Amino acid sequence: MIPVKFFKDQQGTAAVELALVLPLLLLIVFGIIEFGILLYDQAIVVAAAREGARWGAVQSIALSHPISCSDPGISTIQGGAPASCSGTGSGNACLVASNYGAQSLITFGAASSTNPSVTVACGPTNPTISVTVQFTYQGLGLGTLSPLGNGSRQITSTSVMYYE
């Protein structure tokens, strides 16, 4: 039979073990969440660039062929020459990509915005539309403990398609 004194010495050990392990466990859980949201945002940035380029490529059907980058209709499709925007709407490829990203991106922090920066240009040698979407992901605020290093990460994607 084990003496009762042995059990009295073990009181509170579970609380101490929990206090030692819980911070590490929470860091791992929040790191997984942050990395998952970063991967989701990367997929949205890629999809936004592809969506803007596809929209612009399809809209070129109404233009006279062969298509040239100097055609004023190309500038309208792009949203300017070269176009750069971070608003919402659907009147040109720049706004289509920006709107797609703004509706779906996730970020944290008070000063953060879910509006990506979008740049649209016509290919210099052949008639292609190039849509580049940039977004700065702000992490959960874990700082240097974050899997991102400093808590923020620049996400960029470019999609190039031929005008149809």
C-alpha positions in Angstrom: 0.0 0.0 0.0 1.3 3.5 -1.0 1.5 6.0 1.9 -1.0 8.9 1.8 1.9 11.4 2.2 3.1 10.5 -1.3 -0.2 11.7 -2.9 -0.3 14.9 -0.9 3.1 15.9 -2.4 1.6 15.6 -5.9 -1.1 18.2 -5.5 -0.9 21.1 -8.1 1.4 19.3 -10.5 -1.2 19.2 -13.3 -1.7 23.0 -13.0 2.1 23.6 -13.2 2.4 21.2 -16.2 -0.5 23.0 -17.9 1.1 26.4 -17.3 4.3 25.2 -18.9 2.7 23.5 -22.0 -0.3 25.8 -22.7 1.7 28.7 -24.2 3.6 26.4 -26.6 0.3 24.7 -27.6 -1.4 28.0 -28.2 1.5 29.3 -30.3 1.4 26.1 -32.5 -2.4 26.4 -32.9 -2.4 30.1 -33.8 0.6 29.6 -36.1 -1.4 26.9 -38.0 -4.3 29.3 -38.2 -2.2 32.2 -39.4 -0.4 30.0 -42.0 -3.7 28.6 -43.3 -5.1 32.1 -43.7 -1.9 33.2 -45.5 -2.3 30.3 -48.0 -6.0 31.1 -48.5 -5.1 34.8 -49.3 -2.4 33.6 -51.7 -5.0 31.5 -53.5 -7.4 34.5 -53.7 -4.6 36.8 -55.1 -3.9 34.2 -57.8 -7.6 33.9 -58.6 -8.1 37.7 -58.7 -5.2 38.1 -61.2 -6.6 35.3 -63.3 -10.1 36.6 -63.2 -9.1 40.2 -64.2 -6.9 38.8 -67.1 -9.7 36.5 -68.3 -12.3 39.3 -68.1 -10.0 41.6 -70.2 -9.2 38.8 -72.7 -12.9 38.0 -73.3 -13.9 41.7 -73.7 -11.5 42.1 -76.6 -13.8 40.2 -78.9 -15.6 43.5 -79.8 -12.3 45.0 -81.0 -11.0 45.0 -84.6 -8.5 42.2 -85.3 -5.6 42.0 -85.3 -5.4 43.6 -81.9 -2.7 46.1 -81.1 -1.6 47.5 -77.8 -2.0 51.0 -79.3 -5.7 50.4 -79.9 -7.8 52.8 -77.7 -10.2 50.0 -76.9 -7.4 48.1 -75.1 -6.9 51.0 -72.8 -10.6 51.0 -72.0 -10.6 47.3 -71.3 -7.5 47.6 -69.0 -8.8 50.7 -67.2 -6.1 53.0 -68.4 -2.7 52.7 -69.9 -1.1 51.2 -67.8 -4.0 50.9 -65.4 -3.5 50.9 -61.6 -6.4 50.7 -59.2 -7.5 49.6 -55.7 -11.2 50.3 -55.9 -14.2 48.2 -56.6 -16.4 47.8 -59.6 -16.5 45.8 -62.9 -16.0 48.3 -65.7 -12.5 47.2 -66.6 -10.0 44.4 -65.9 -8.3 46.4 -63.2 -11.5 46.9 -61.2 -12.7 43.3 -61.8 -9.4 42.0 -60.2 -9.5 44.5 -57.4 -13.2 43.8 -56.6 -12.6 40.0 -56.6 -9.8 40.4 -54.1 -11.5 43.0 -51.9 -14.5 40.7 -51.4 -12.5 37.6 -50.4 -9.2 38.5 -48.8 -8.7 38.1 -45.0 -6.2 40.2 -43.0 -5.8 41.3 -39.4 -4.8 44.6 -37.7 -6.5 47.9 -37.4 -4.7 49.7 -40.2 -5.1 46.8 -42.6 -7.2 47.0 -45.8 -8.5 44.1 -47.9 -8.2 46.2 -51.1 -5.3 44.8 -53.2 -3.2 46.9 -55.5 -3.8 45.9 -59.1 -1.8 46.8 -62.2 -2.9 46.0 -65.8 -0.7 46.3 -68.9 -0.6 45.3 -72.5 2.3 43.0 -73.6 4.9 44.9 -75.5 5.6 42.4 -78.3 2.3 40.6 -78.7 -1.3 41.5 -77.7 -1.6 40.1 -74.2 -3.2 41.4 -71.1 -1.1 41.2 -68.0 -2.8 41.6 -64.6 -0.6 41.9 -61.4 -2.3 41.8 -58.0 -0.3 42.7 -54.9 -1.6 42.4 -51.3 0.1 42.8 -47.9 -1.2 40.2 -45.4 -1.1 41.4 -41.8 -0.8 38.5 -39.3 -2.5 37.8 -36.0 -0.1 40.0 -34.1 2.3 37.2 -33.0 5.2 39.4 -34.1 8.5 37.6 -34.3 6.9 34.4 -33.0 4.8 34.3 -36.2 5.7 31.8 -38.9 5.9 34.8 -41.2 8.8 36.3 -39.3 7.7 39.9 -38.8 3.9 39.4 -38.9 3.3 40.6 -42.5 3.9 39.2 -45.9 3.7 40.7 -49.4 1.7 38.4 -51.7 2.0 39.0 -55.5 0.6 37.2 -58.5 0.7 38.0 -62.2 -1.6 36.5 -64.9 -1.0 36.9 -68.6 -3.6 36.0 -71.3 -3.8 36.6 -75.0 -6.5 38.9 -76.3 -9.1 36.8 -78.1 
